Structures are given as structure tokens and as C-alpha cells.
């Protein structure tokens, strides 16, 4: 862990990106430390706060003007590569890969957006609409089996999820299972996954035509009526998607949604349709009343009910975003120099990813300690404790305390304080994953 933040490593990386070009009062290690362990939220943190923290921690003085000048393109590229180093290095998993021999990785990906000061609009353009002149989009993807982060990128919000999907097809590997929201899914995406000998699991786009084995277009309204009339909870159909001249075989899994979900979907769609001047089609309304999943996972690997449960794993990334915004306060910012904002955000993600690795080790420790493979370590509960112990971690990186002290505090009573509470006997992430083993 300390190797990532050692003085020698950071100095070499900083010189590579010209953040350090000559001897300076503020070293690369001190700069990273100052931002990773900032005492206040970004919307409250001032240059004076940073200067005072630097003086307390290192017994040295730096002026606000001098610190302000250190926030530049060199410091941004330096921290961006340091974050890439964090993404590429990962603690060894405790699980053995043969536990999930069907899949190389189970990848979940999504994005979250938040508004930034309007003066950043040239770099972070919004998607449009009132109050969205400037927005940043954060794309995040990780492997659910071992917790390894795959992608964490900061882009303009006008670069939508489908564009991201097209531009990142090259990193799909044989045996990967990709679980993504509908916004990422295009017919080209499905076609590429098939050619890569990987697997997809996502909802069906209501605009797509889907056919049965006889080449007849599947009438979803008839399926909906049948599900209602005979109270059928779940139906699976062998189907085909026509992509150009190619027929892609897929499994279509269909179930009804409750009235609350249907009304919520319809209301959201009506607002979007009204703002863009079009009307909702009958086909869309039918699709809104159904959960429609398509996948190329072989039936012998995963039954229809498991497919539906496995798609719910995608919500783990939504919970992660909630932690980032509610506990790490990444979306709470004020107007400041653009490069300072970028550096503070990158440093916050360095802190988040460092703890993310510990979260997954503690997950494995809980399972081994309790002998219960279904126990799930709560992301929310873990990060609440991690923030309380942030000062101790800072001492570890300063060589004042041993990493053992920090780990011991994190792991103390882990089987009690981090466990996810199961509600209404719902399946948790661990139960779903172990059902795939």
C-alpha cells in the first residue's frame, strides 16, 4: 500500500509530468497528502485551510499564492496517472478463479453526473436544460467477483453512456459478463460482445424488433396479457435480434412490473417526451409494464429466475455512487480554479480507491471468519468507519504508525459493524453470486 505513496515513487511520477521540475518547498508526496486528507468538504475548503494544514503537518510555510500556482495542468496529469496506477494495481483476491469458471469477470458499469460551476463549461459541458450549463460525468466499472476497478474516468456530461460504450468496446475480453443499464446498449454493442465470445445481460430496448424462432416478430402486448390472465410470474422465449443482415440469437426473459414501477416509468417518459415534442407509442407503454431482459448466457449456466436476480447486481454501483456523493461529498464544490477542482477530485478518488481495496479484503475476511459465504460487507457502513479512521491512515503514510494499526482498527468487530441488513428476505449480492458458482 505504502509503495503507491512513497516519496521516491511520487517524486519520479511528478517529474515525469513536470509537476516537479526543481527543488521546491512543497514535495509531490506532501501535495498528494494535503489533498487526500483535506479536513473539509470541497465546498468549504479554502486555500487558507490547505496552507494551515500544510504548516501543521510538516512544520513548513507556503503562501496561498504559491499553492494556488501549483494547481496547473502538470499537477492534474500527475494525479491522473497516479489514479491510473491505483486502478491497475489491486490486492490479490482471496477467492479462487475456478469458483466462477463460467465467467472471466462479472462487470458492472454506470455513470453519475453532477453540476459544476458554469465557468467550467468549456471543459465539462452539460447535457442541456435549465441549470445544466456545466456538468461532469464519472464513468465507473468494476468486477463484482473480485472488486477490481476496471475504469474510472472523468468526462464532460455531454459524452453520453452510449458514446462511452462505443469507445470502450476494445477492453471487452473473452468470458466477461457485462451487466449494464439500457443507456449503454446498442445493437453494435451486442454484436461486438458476441464476436468477443463474451456475455451480456441487459434490458431490451423498446425500439428494437425481436423475433421468435419462426422469424415472426414477437408481440409483447400478447405476452403481457398472457402474464396477467394466467398469473405467470416469469416467461422465457428463445428469440432473435436482427442486426443488419445478421440474426443474433438471444434469450428473452419477461415478467410484469408492479403498478408503482409502471407509473414511475411512464411519468418519467412523459416528461422526456413532452420536453422533446413527441408522444409515447403503445409499444413503449407495453414495454414499460414489463421487465424485459435479454442475455446470451447459456441456459445450463443460469436459469431465467437467476437472470432476473443477477441483473439486480447492477444496483451495487448505484449504492457506490450514493456513498461517493453523501459521504465523500464529491458533488459538493464551490467556484475555484479549474485545475484545483480537478486535483481535489482526483485526490478524493485516490482515497476512495485505496479504501475500496480494503473493503473487498474485509468482505473475504468476514466470510472466512464467520464461515458464512452469504455474509455481505456493507459499502455504506464500511466507508462511515473509514472516514473516522482517515487520520490514522494519514499517520501510516507518514510512517508515524504501522499499517497493522490501521488495518486492525478497520477490521475490529467487522463481522458485526459492517454486515448488510437483509430486508424482507431479499437475496443479497453474495447469495446471487454464489448461486452462479
N, C-alpha and C positions, 0 to 999 in steps of 0.2 A: 504493500500500500504506500509506504513512505517513499519508495523509489520513484513513483509518479510525481512527487512533490519535493524531491531532493534538490538542494541548491545547485548542484552540478548539472542535473538534467534540465532544470528550468532555465539555467543560465545559457546552456547550449541552444535550447529551443528559442529563447528570446533573442539571442544573437543571430540565429538563422533568419528570423523575421524582422531584424533591425530594431526591435524594441529596446535592446541594449546594444549600444554602439561604442560606448566608452564607459569608464568608471563613473558610477553615479551613486548618490546618497540612497536612492530607492532601488533595491535589487529586484530581480524578477521574482524571487521567492517571496519577498515582502509584499510585492504588488499583488500577487495571487492570494496570499494570506489575507491582506487587507480587504479584498473584495469578497472572498469566500466566507469570511466570518464577520461581515458587516453587522453592526449591532441593531440596525433599524431596517424597516421595510424601505424599498426603493423610493416610495413616495414621501418618505420622511428623512431619508439620508441626505445629508449635505456634504459639501467638500470640507467644511469645518469639522464635521463629525469624523470624516476619514483622516484628516490631519491629526486630530486629537487622539484617535485610536492608534495611529502610527507612532505618535510620541509615547503613549503609554506602553505599547507592546515592545518597542525597540529602543526607547530612550533617545530617539533622534528627532530632529525637527525638519519639516519640509513646508514650504509655503503653499497656500491654496493655489496660487498662480502656477507654481512649478508642478503641482499634482495635476492641475487642470490640463497642462500641456502634455502630460504623459498619456492622456486619453487621446489616441490618434489611430490612424489606420494600422500602424505597426502593432500596437497593443491589441487591437481587435484580431488581427491574423494570428498573433502569438497565442491568444486564449482560444481561438477557434481550433487551432491544431492541437492544443492541449486537450480540448474536449474530444477531438477525434481519437487521440491516444487513449482516453478513458473508454471510449466506445469500443475500440479494437482489443483492449486488454480486459480479460474477465477472469474472475476467480474460478478455479476448476469446479465443475458440478459434482455433487455427491452421487446423484443418480447415475446409473449405467445406461449408456445409449441403447442397449438391447431391450430395455424396458419398453421403448416405443419404437420398435423396429420398423413399423409401417411408415413412420414419418421421420424425415431428417430433422425438421423443425416445425413447430406449430406457431405461425407468425400472426400476430395481431397488429394492426396499424390503424391509426386515425390521426386527425389533426385537431388542434384547438386554436382559436383566434381571440385576440383582444385588441382594443383600440389603443393607439399610442398618440402622443402629441402631434398636432396637424403639421408641424414643421418637419416631421419625418416622412411626409407623404411621398417625396421623391424616391425614397429608399423602400418604404413599406406602404405601398398603395392599398387602399381599402377596396372592398368588393362593391361599393356603391351604396346609395341610400343615405338617409339622414344620420349624421354623427359617425359615419364610417369613412371619413376622408383618408385617414391613415390607420392601417391595421397590420399587425404582424401575425403570421401563421406559423405554428410549430408542428412539424410532422414528426411523429414518433412511432417506432415499430420495435417490438422485441419478441423474443422466442419464449413462449409460455412454458416450454418444457424445462428450460434451464435458466430463464431470466435474463439471458444475454441481450443487451440492447443491440439493435441492428442499424437503425437510422435515428438520428435526432438532428433535424435541420430547421433553420430559422429563415423564413422567406416572406415575401410580400403576400398579403391575403388574396390578391387578385390572381395568384397562381393557385388554381383550384385543385381539388383532390384528384380529379380525372387526369389533369395535366401531370401531376406528380406521378400517378400510376403509369402513364405512358413513358415518362422519363426515367423510371426506375425498374423497367422490365428486366434489364440485364442482370440484376442481382438475385433473380429467382433461380433456385437450384433444384436439381432432381430430388424428389422425395419431400419437398417442402409442402406444407399445408398452409394456405393463406386464407385467413378469415378477415374479411373487410366489409366495410359499410358500402351501401349501394353507390355512393358518390365516386368510389374508386373503380367501379366495374364498367368496363366497356366490352364489346364483342371481341375487339382485338386483344384485350387482356385475357379473356377466356381462351382464345385461340393460342396465345403465347404460352400459357400455363400447360395446355395440352402438349404442345411441342416440346416443352422443357421437361416433360414427364413428372410434373408436379401436380398438386391438388388444390382446388378452390372450394370455398363454401361461402356463399353469399345469397342475398335475396335476389329475386327475379325482377329485372327492370320491366315496369308495366308497359313500356313501349315496344318490347321485343315480342316477336311472334314465336310461339313454341308449338311443336308438332308431336303427335303420337307416332307409334311405330309404323302406322299405315300412311304416314305423310299428311294426315288431316290435322288442321290447326286445332289445338285444344281450347275448348270453350270453358273459360274459367267461371262464367256465370252458372253453367250447369253443374260444375263441381261444387260451387258454393251452395246451390240449392240442395244438392245431394247430401252434403255435410250437415246441413240444417235439418233436413227431413228425417234422416236416419241417425242423427246424433253421433256422427262418426268423428272421433277426436283427431284422427290423423290419416292422411291418404298419401300413398306414393305412386308415382306414374313414371314409367320409362319414357323418356322424351328426347327430342332433338331440337337443337337451335340451328337455324340456317345462318351461316356467316359466309357471305359471298356465295361461292359455288360449293362450299363445304357444309356437310351436316355433322354437327358436333353432338355426340350422344351425351346425355346428362340425366341425372335423377332429379325429378321434381317432387318435393315434399310439401304438402298443403295442409294447413289447419286454419280454423276460424280464429278471429281475434274477438275479444270481448267488446261490448258496446263503447266502453270508455276509451279504449285504444282506437277504435274505429272513428269515433267523434273527434278525438285529438288529431289523428292523421288528416281527416277531412278538413278540419278547421285550419290547420297549418297550410294545407294545399290550397284552400280557397283564398287565403291571404296572399300567397305567392301568385296565384292565378290572377287575382284582382289587380295586383301591382304591375303585372306584365301584360294585362289586357287579353287573356284567353279564358275559355271555360273548361271545366273538368269534364272529361269524357266518361261515359258509362263504364268503359273498361277500367279506367283508373279507379272509379268508385268501387267496382267489384274487387280489384286488387287490394284496395285499402281495407276491405273487410276480411282479407285473408293474410296469413303468413305464408309466403311463397319462397321456399329455399331451393336453390339449385346447387348440385355438387357432382363431382366425378369420383368421389371416394367409393371404392368398391363396396357392394352390399355386405360381403362377408366380413369386411372390416368394421362396418358401422351401420347399425340398423337405423330406420327412419327416426325413431324417438331419440336416438343418440345424436343424430344430425342436428335436430332442433335444439337439444341441450348443449351441444358443442358450439353452436353459433352464439349462444349466450355468453361464452367466454370473452367475446369481444368487449363486453361491458367492463371488463377489468381495466381496460385502458381509459375508459371514461372516469373511473374512480381515481386512476393515477392523475389525470388532468385536474380533478377536483382537489386532490392533495396539493398539487403544484400551485393552484390559484388560492386556495383557502389557507394553507399552512405556510408554503414557501413565498406566497404573495408576489408571484412573478408578474401578475397583471396590475399591480398597484405601483404606478410610476408617476412621475411629475416631469415637467419640461426641464431638459438639461441638454448638454452637448450630446449629439447623436452617438459618438464613439464611447462616451461614458456610459450611456444607456446600454449599448451593446456589450461592453466589457462587464458591467454589473450583471447582466442577464446570463452571459456565458459563464461567469464565475459561480452564479447560483446553480446552474446546471452541473458544474463540476462537483459542487457539494451534494446535489441530489443524486447524481450517478454513483458517487463514492458510497453513499448510504444504500443505494439500490442494490449494490453487490452484497452488502451485509444483510439486507433484508432476505435475500434468497438463501444465504447460508444459514440464517436463523430459521427459515422455513424448514430446511432439511434437518437442522438440529432438533426442532420441535418434534418432527415426525419420528426421528430416531430415538429421542428421549422418551416420548410417550408411547412408542410402538403402535401409533395410530396413523396410518397413511392418509386418513381423510382430514386431519387437522390442517387448518389454513391460517397462515400468519396474515393478520390484517395490515394492509398498506397504511391505512389511516392511523391506526394505533401505533404502529412502528415509528412513523415519522413524528408523531407527537412526542415520543420519548427521545428520538434522535435530536430534535431541536433543543430539548432540555440539556442534552449532553454535548452540544456543539462546542462549548468552551473547553471541555475535556479533550475532544478531538484536536482542537487547535493546539493544546499543550503537547499532544502526541506528535504533531507535525513540527513542533518547535523543539522536539527532543527533551522536553521537560518531564513528560510522562511516557510510560511504556504503552505500546498498542494493546498489550494484555489488559491494562487497567480499563481502557475504553471498551474493549470487547466484553470484558467481564461485566461492566455496568449495563451494556446493551442487552446481554443475554440473560442477566439475572431475572429469575421468575418469568422467563419468556413464555413458557407453556401456559402461564396464567394471564399475563398482561397483554399479549398480542393476538390471542385467538379470536377469529371471526365468530360472531354470534349467528347461529343459524336461525332463520325465521320461517315459520310455517312449514317446517320440514323440507325446505327447498334444497336442491343439490348445490353444493359449493364447488368452487373451481377444482379442488383436489379430487373430489368424488367423480367429477366429469372426466378429468384427465386419467385417473386410474381405471376408469371404465374402458379406456382406449388401449390400455397396456396389453 
